[in-house]
Amino acid sequence: MRKINIFLKDITESGGGERVCANLANAFCLDYEVE
């Protein structure tokens, strides 16, 4: 969860569009795989 939070903050600060979606999908995919 910590990694996801940091990722989210990083993404929000960057302020991307498609990139944010892709990063979020990757982050969630990794989180689900780990869990």
C-alpha positions as CSV (number, residue, x, y, z in Angstrom):
1,M,0.0,0.0,0.0
2,R,2.8,2.4,0.8
3,K,4.3,1.9,-2.7
4,I,0.9,2.5,-4.3
5,N,0.5,5.7,-2.2
6,I,3.9,7.0,-3.2
7,F,3.1,6.1,-6.8
8,L,-0.2,7.9,-6.7
9,K,1.5,11.0,-5.2
10,D,4.2,10.9,-7.9
11,I,1.6,10.5,-10.7
12,T,-0.6,13.3,-9.3
13,E,2.4,15.7,-9.1
14,S,3.4,14.8,-12.6
15,G,-0.1,15.5,-13.8
16,G,-0.3,13.2,-16.8
17,G,-3.3,11.8,-18.6
18,E,-2.9,8.5,-20.4
19,R,0.4,7.9,-18.5
20,V,-1.5,8.1,-15.2
21,C,-3.9,5.5,-16.3
22,A,-1.1,3.2,-17.4
23,N,0.9,3.7,-14.2
24,L,-2.2,3.1,-12.1
25,A,-3.0,-0.1,-14.0
26,N,0.5,-1.3,-13.6
27,A,0.6,-0.4,-9.9
28,F,-2.7,-2.2,-9.2
29,C,-1.6,-5.2,-11.3
30,L,1.5,-5.5,-9.2
31,D,-0.5,-5.1,-6.0
32,Y,-2.9,-7.8,-7.0
33,E,-0.1,-10.1,-8.0
34,V,1.7,-9.6,-4.6
35,E,-1.5,-10.2,-2.7
